[in-house]
Amino acid sequence: MPLAALAGVCLTGCVSPNIAVDKARNDLRCENYLAAQAWADELKTSMFSKELGFLESGRVHQLAGEFEASIVDFDHAIETVLTKTESGPVINLPDGIGNLAAATVTDDRTRMYRIPPYEFIQALNYQMWNYLFLGKPEAARVEARRAVFAQDALAEKYAPIVQGDREHSTGSNAKAMGAVDSRMEAMGPVLEKTRCSYENGLAWYFCGILFELDNDASNARIAYQKAWELTPGNPYVERDALRLIRSEQPERFTELMPRSHLSVEKLDRTSTEIVLVVEENFVSQRRSVKIPLPLLGTSMTSIDFPLYRDEFYQPMPLSLSAEARDFGLVSPTLFVQSLAYQDLKEKMPGIVVRNIARVGVRVAAQQVANHAGNAYVQVGVAAFNLASSIINKADTRAWYTLPMVAHVYRGDVEPGEYLLTLRNQANGRTVSFTVSVARGETRFVWIGDPAGRSRVVTTSMNGMGAPATCTPIESLLNYGKE
């Protein structure tokens, strides 16, 4: 392949540069949904990033309040990971997992994008919400059951492979892995917020709520316990877990309750309540960073690796009130930033091996050319290798319209209409919106705040009360473009 042609392959059709991501996210902040959708639709036609495009498109539709279109896109993405067989559903693991040397000739940007576990589970969670917004709680419970299966299957199959990939980094790979790990140390405070990329506390919590509302106490308890393990500091998750453990496992409850700061009286819930979720900002982006590595007996070679540069994101301190009643704090439940960082950490052994393999090919080709005694061949190979080192960049693709963090509140209310007020205690910003709750209803309130204009969507989780409503609001965050 001519050098110019190779450069053309590398520079086109692979993935939108970060400047395009920045523009799309700012379009969403300004409610310019058509422009953001055009960006996502272009990804859907990409040879290498098609699956990512369906995730981005589904999310853009969801933020725009177009829930039916969002379902179609997420279904397409989910079915690439979770397929049906005669014996039941099967999880397809991400491309390259357990096959560290599966390299492309150019760089990882020309590998087919395969949806990683944290993005897949979040897509299932969003499908639960989409069906709730459309007034279909039974369909939401179907997605909940798929989310339970998927997370259990990933814990069983994906986790051992990830561990094996890191253990098999030996020899020159181990040296390179050590150099990259040292550059990833700054990610430590973010990584500490989660154990791995394939456990989603918010998804488990919503599964628990939907199961409980369907009178499936046993599965609800399991889901709440999983959520509590992943979000030990969330008082609402802890309350729900302890409440069902009390009825399902009395001996276990006797052991756990003394460790809790909650009183036994506060564990009870009434049949009328609200569940509030606030999604905040947009998740961090990966950057292409050159790291010098001593490889194959050569001098130091600089290789581009994807890395995160953002420090731990401090969530908004949120409080919820309604007229004369103070409901209390809204608690951070899901740190998507940490899931994304964990995903990169889990993938890094494969990224290191593939990059070393590419450098090895270039070095070997130059040695062959040097021994050939043909000056034209030597110059041609040297030019090709030089161009490759310049053109090749790290693969920074990821689902970038995800939030940075998600907050949760769940509490009992009397039936009626409320003017709820959320307050960001850090900057004093407030937003107010009306929510009507019928007797016996669990009312879901969702706010997607991308640090720009957003909306409040309210809907019933158990088929009672008013139809879904959608109200535009201002941001609780300080405005500012990336």
C-alpha positions in Angstrom: 0.0 0.0 0.0 1.5 3.4 -0.9 2.4 5.6 2.0 -0.1 8.3 1.1 -2.9 5.8 0.9 -1.9 4.4 4.3 -2.0 7.9 5.8 -5.5 8.3 4.3 -6.7 5.2 5.9 -5.4 6.3 9.3 -6.7 9.8 9.1 -10.2 9.2 7.8 -13.2 7.1 8.8 -11.9 5.9 12.2 -13.4 8.1 14.9 -14.5 11.6 15.5 -11.6 13.7 16.9 -12.2 15.1 20.4 -13.1 18.5 18.9 -16.2 16.9 17.4 -17.1 15.4 20.8 -16.7 18.8 22.5 -19.0 20.4 19.9 -21.6 17.7 20.2 -21.6 18.0 24.0 -21.9 21.8 23.8 -24.7 21.3 21.3 -26.6 19.2 23.9 -25.9 21.9 26.6 -27.5 24.5 24.3 -30.4 22.1 23.4 -29.2 22.0 19.8 -30.3 18.3 19.6 -30.4 18.2 15.8 -26.7 19.0 15.5 -25.8 16.5 18.2 -28.0 13.9 16.5 -26.2 14.5 13.2 -22.9 13.8 14.9 -24.2 10.6 16.4 -25.8 9.5 13.1 -22.5 9.9 11.4 -20.8 7.6 13.9 -23.5 5.1 13.2 -22.3 4.9 9.5 -18.6 4.6 10.5 -16.8 1.4 9.5 -15.1 1.2 12.8 -17.3 3.0 15.3 -20.8 1.9 14.4 -21.7 0.3 17.7 -20.5 3.4 19.6 -22.7 5.5 17.3 -25.8 3.7 18.4 -25.0 4.3 22.0 -24.4 8.0 21.4 -27.5 8.3 19.3 -29.7 6.6 21.9 -28.4 8.9 24.6 -28.9 12.1 22.4 -32.5 11.0 21.8 -33.0 10.4 25.5 -31.7 13.8 26.5 -33.9 15.3 23.8 -37.0 13.5 25.3 -37.4 11.2 22.2 -37.7 8.0 24.2 -39.1 5.7 21.5 -36.1 6.6 19.2 -33.8 6.1 22.1 -35.1 2.6 22.7 -34.5 1.6 19.0 -30.9 2.8 19.1 -30.1 1.2 22.5 -31.8 -2.1 21.4 -29.4 -2.2 18.5 -26.4 -1.7 20.7 -27.5 -4.1 23.4 -28.2 -6.9 20.9 -24.6 -6.8 19.8 -23.5 -7.8 23.3 -26.5 -9.8 24.6 -27.7 -12.4 22.0 -30.5 -14.9 22.2 -29.9 -18.6 21.8 -32.1 -21.7 22.2 -30.7 -22.2 25.7 -31.1 -18.6 26.7 -29.2 -15.2 26.4 -25.4 -15.2 26.0 -22.9 -12.4 26.7 -20.5 -11.6 23.9 -17.3 -10.3 25.5 -15.5 -7.2 24.1 -13.2 -7.8 21.1 -9.7 -8.5 22.1 -10.4 -9.6 25.7 -8.3 -12.7 26.3 -6.5 -12.2 23.0 -3.8 -9.6 23.8 -2.0 -9.8 20.5 -5.0 -9.1 18.2 -3.4 -6.1 16.7 -4.1 -4.1 13.5 -1.4 -3.0 11.2 -2.0 0.7 11.9 -3.3 1.5 15.3 -6.3 0.7 17.6 -8.5 3.3 16.0 -8.9 0.9 13.1 -10.2 -1.9 15.4 -13.9 -2.4 15.4 -15.4 -0.7 18.5 -16.9 -3.2 20.8 -19.1 -2.0 23.6 -17.3 -2.5 27.0 -19.2 -3.8 30.0 -19.7 -0.4 31.8 -21.3 1.1 28.7 -23.4 -2.0 28.1 -24.8 -2.1 31.6 -25.6 1.6 31.5 -27.4 1.2 28.2 -29.6 -1.5 29.9 -30.2 0.9 32.8 -31.3 3.7 30.3 -33.6 1.2 28.6 -35.4 0.7 32.0 -35.9 4.4 32.2 -37.0 4.8 28.6 -39.8 2.3 29.1 -40.8 3.9 32.3 -41.0 7.3 30.6 -43.3 5.7 28.0 -45.6 4.3 30.7 -44.5 0.6 30.3 -43.3 -0.6 33.7 -43.6 -4.3 32.6 -41.2 -3.7 29.7 -38.8 -1.9 32.2 -38.8 -5.0 34.4 -37.8 -7.1 31.3 -34.8 -4.8 31.0 -34.1 -5.2 34.7 -34.0 -8.9 34.4 -31.6 -8.6 31.5 -29.4 -6.3 33.5 -29.3 -8.8 36.4 -28.3 -11.6 34.0 -25.7 -9.5 32.3 -24.0 -8.3 35.4 -23.9 -11.8 36.9 -22.5 -13.2 33.6 -19.8 -10.5 33.4 -18.7 -11.1 37.0 -18.4 -14.8 36.2 -16.7 -14.6 32.7 -15.2 -11.2 32.2 -13.4 -10.8 35.6 -11.1 -13.9 35.3 -10.1 -12.9 31.8 -9.2 -9.4 32.9 -7.1 -10.7 35.7 -5.4 -13.2 33.4 -4.5 -10.5 30.8 -2.6 -8.6 33.4 -0.9 -11.7 34.8 0.3 -12.6 31.3 2.2 -9.3 30.9 5.7 -10.7 31.0 9.2 -9.9 29.6 9.3 -6.7 27.6 5.6 -6.4 28.0 6.0 -6.3 31.7 8.5 -3.5 31.5 6.2 -1.5 29.2 3.2 -2.3 31.4 5.2 -0.9 34.4 6.0 2.3 32.6 2.3 2.8 31.6 1.1 1.9 35.1 3.4 4.6 36.5 1.7 7.1 34.3 -1.7 5.9 35.4 -1.0 6.3 39.1 -2.6 9.8 38.9 -5.9 8.0 38.2 -5.8 6.3 41.6 -8.3 8.6 43.5 -10.9 8.1 40.7 -10.4 4.3 40.5 -11.0 4.0 44.3 -14.7 4.8 43.8 -15.4 1.5 42.1 -14.0 -2.1 42.2 -14.2 -2.7 38.5 -15.9 -1.5 35.4 -18.7 -4.1 35.1 -20.5 -3.4 38.4 -23.1 -0.7 38.3 -24.7 0.2 41.7 -27.3 2.4 40.1 -28.5 -0.3 37.7 -28.7 -2.8 40.6 -30.7 -0.3 42.7 -33.2 0.3 39.9 -33.6 -3.4 39.4 -34.4 -3.7 43.1 -37.0 -1.0 43.0 -38.7 -2.5 40.0 -38.7 -6.0 41.5 -40.1 -4.7 44.8 -42.9 -2.9 43.1 -43.7 -6.1 41.4 -43.9 -7.9 44.8 -40.7 -9.9 44.0 -39.1 -9.4 47.4 -36.5 -12.1 47.1 -34.9 -10.7 43.9 -35.4 -7.2 45.1 -33.4 -8.0 48.2 -30.5 -9.5 46.2 -30.4 -6.4 43.9 -30.5 -4.0 46.8 -27.7 -5.9 48.5 -25.6 -5.7 45.4 -26.2 -2.0 45.1 -25.3 -1.5 48.8 -22.0 -3.3 48.3 -21.2 -0.9 45.5 -22.5 2.3 47.1 -22.0 1.7 50.9 -22.3 5.4 51.7 -25.7 5.9 50.1 -28.4 6.1 52.9 -31.3 5.3 50.6 -29.7 2.2 49.1 -28.7 1.1 52.7 -32.2 1.6 54.0 -33.8 -0.4 51.2 -31.3 -3.2 51.5 -31.8 -3.5 55.3 -35.5 -3.3 55.0 -35.8 -6.3 52.8 -33.0 -8.2 54.6 -35.1 -7.7 57.8 -38.1 -9.6 56.2 -36.1 -12.1 54.1 -33.1 -12.9 56.3 -33.9 -12.0 59.9 -30.7 -13.4 61.3 -28.6 -11.5 58.8 -30.5 -8.3 59.7 -29.7 -8.8 63.4 -26.0 -8.9 62.5 -26.0 -5.9 60.1 -28.4 -3.4 61.8 -26.0 -2.5 64.7 -23.5 -1.3 62.1 -25.9 1.1 60.5 -26.5 4.7 61.4 -30.2 4.3 60.5 -32.9 3.7 63.1 -35.2 0.7 62.7 -38.2 3.1 62.4 -36.7 4.7 59.4 -36.5 1.5 57.5 -40.2 1.4 56.8 -41.7 2.9 53.6 -45.2 3.9 52.6 -46.8 3.1 49.3 -46.5 6.7 48.1 -43.0 8.0 47.3 -40.7 9.7 44.9 -37.4 8.4 43.4 -35.2 11.2 42.1 -32.1 10.8 39.9 -29.9 13.7 39.0 -27.2 13.1 36.3 -24.4 15.6 36.4 -22.2 17.0 33.6 -20.4 14.8 31.0 -17.9 12.1 31.7 -14.1 12.6 31.3 -12.5 12.1 27.9 -9.5 10.0 27.1 -6.4 11.7 25.7 -3.6 10.4 23.5 -0.4 10.7 25.5 3.1 9.7 24.3 5.0 7.5 26.7 8.7 6.7 26.1 9.5 2.9 26.3 12.7 0.9 25.8 11.7 -1.8 23.4 13.4 -4.6 21.5 16.9 -3.5 22.3 16.4 -0.1 20.6 16.7 3.3 22.0 13.7 4.9 23.7 10.6 4.7 21.6 7.7 7.0 22.2 4.3 5.3 21.8 0.8 6.9 22.1 -1.4 5.5 24.8 -4.9 6.5 25.8 -5.0 8.1 29.3 -7.3 10.1 31.5 -5.9 13.4 32.7 -8.9 14.7 34.8 -8.6 14.5 38.6 -11.5 13.1 40.7 -14.7 15.0 39.9 -16.3 16.4 43.0 -20.1 16.0 42.7 -22.5 18.7 43.5 -23.8 18.8 47.1 -27.5 18.7 46.5 -30.5 19.2 48.8 -34.2 18.6 48.1 -37.1 20.6 49.6 -40.7 21.3 48.9 -42.3 24.5 50.3 -42.0 24.0 54.1 -40.5 20.5 54.0 -36.8 19.7 53.9 -36.4 16.3 52.3 -32.7 16.2 52.9 -29.6 15.5 50.8 -29.5 13.8 47.4 -26.7 11.2 47.5 -24.1 10.4 44.8 -24.7 6.8 43.8 -22.8 6.1 40.6 -19.4 7.5 39.6 -19.3 7.0 35.9 -15.9 8.6 35.7 -14.6 5.8 37.9 -16.2 3.1 35.7 -14.6 4.6 32.6 -11.2 4.8 34.3 -11.5 1.2 35.5 -12.4 0.1 31.9 -9.2 1.7 30.6 -7.2 0.0 33.3 -8.7 -3.4 32.4 -8.0 -2.9 28.7 -4.4 -1.6 29.2 -2.5 -4.9 29.0 -4.0 -5.6 25.6 -3.2 -2.0 24.5 0.4 -2.4 25.6 0.9 -5.7 23.8 -0.6 -4.5 20.6 1.6 -1.3 20.6 4.7 -3.4 21.3 3.8 -5.7 18.4 3.5 -2.8 16.0 6.8 -1.3 17.0 8.4 -4.8 16.7 7.1 -5.1 13.1 8.5 -1.7 12.2 11.9 -2.5 13.8 12.1 -5.9 12.0 11.1 -4.3 8.7 13.9 -1.8 9.0 16.5 -4.5 9.9 15.5 -6.5 6.8 15.7 -3.4 4.6 19.1 -2.5 6.0 20.5 -6.0 5.3 19.0 -5.9 1.7 21.7 -3.4 0.6 19.2 -1.5 -1.4 19.2 2.2 -0.5 15.8 2.8 -2.1 14.3 0.0 0.1 16.0 1.3 3.2 14.7 4.9 2.6 11.2 3.6 1.8 10.9 1.5 4.9 12.4 4.3 7.0 9.9 6.7 5.5 7.0 4.3 6.1 8.1 3.8 9.7 8.4 7.5 10.3 5.0 8.2 8.9 3.5 5.4 10.9 4.9 6.8 14.2 3.5 10.2 13.3 0.1 9.0 12.1 -0.5 6.3 14.7 -2.4 7.7 17.7 -4.0 6.1 20.7 -7.6 5.0 20.5 -9.6 7.4 22.7 -13.1 6.3 21.7 -15.7 5.9 24.4 -19.3 6.8 25.2 -18.9 10.5 25.9 -22.5 11.7 26.4 -22.6 9.7 29.7 -22.8 11.7 32.9 -19.9 12.2 35.2 -21.9 11.1 38.3 -25.5 10.2 39.2 -27.2 11.2 42.4 -30.2 9.4 44.0 -33.0 10.3 46.5 -35.9 8.1 47.6 -38.4 9.1 50.1 -42.0 8.9 51.2 -44.5 11.7 50.5 -48.2 12.3 51.0 -50.3 12.2 47.8 -50.6 15.5 46.1 -48.8 18.1 44.0 -45.4 19.4 45.1 -43.2 22.3 44.0 -39.9 20.6 44.5 -36.6 22.6 44.7 -33.2 21.3 44.2 -30.3 23.4 45.5 -26.6 23.1 44.7 -25.1 24.0 48.1 -21.7 24.8 46.5 -22.9 27.7 44.2 -26.3 28.5 45.6 -28.1 27.7 42.3 -31.6 26.3 42.6 -34.2 24.8 40.2 -37.8 24.2 40.9 -40.4 22.0 39.2 -43.8 20.6 39.9 -44.4 16.9 40.6 -47.8 15.3 41.1 -47.9 12.0 43.1 -51.0 9.8 43.3 -51.9 7.6 46.3 -49.9 4.4 46.1 -47.6 5.7 43.4 -43.8 5.5 43.1 -43.0 8.6 41.0 -39.7 8.6 39.2 -38.1 12.0 38.6 -35.1 12.3 36.3 -32.9 15.3 35.7 -30.2 15.1 33.1 -28.0 18.2 33.8 -25.1 18.4 31.3 -24.0 21.8 32.7 -26.3 23.6 30.4 -30.0 23.7 29.7 -31.7 20.5 30.8 -35.1 19.0 31.5 -37.0 17.3 34.3 -38.9 14.1 33.3 -41.4 12.6 35.7 -43.2 9.3 35.3 -44.8 6.5 37.3 -42.8 3.4 38.1 -45.9 1.3 39.0 -48.5 2.4 36.5 -50.4 4.8 38.8 -50.8 8.6 38.7 -50.5 11.1 35.8 -48.8 10.4 32.5 -45.1 11.3 32.0 -44.3 15.0 32.0 -41.2 16.8 30.6 -40.2 20.3 31.7 -37.2 22.4 30.6 -35.1 23.8 33.4 -31.8 25.7 33.9 -28.6 24.0 35.0 -27.5 23.7 38.6 -23.9 23.8 37.4 -21.9 26.8 36.3 -22.1 27.3 32.6 -18.9 26.9 30.6 -17.8 25.4 27.3 -15.1 22.8 27.1 
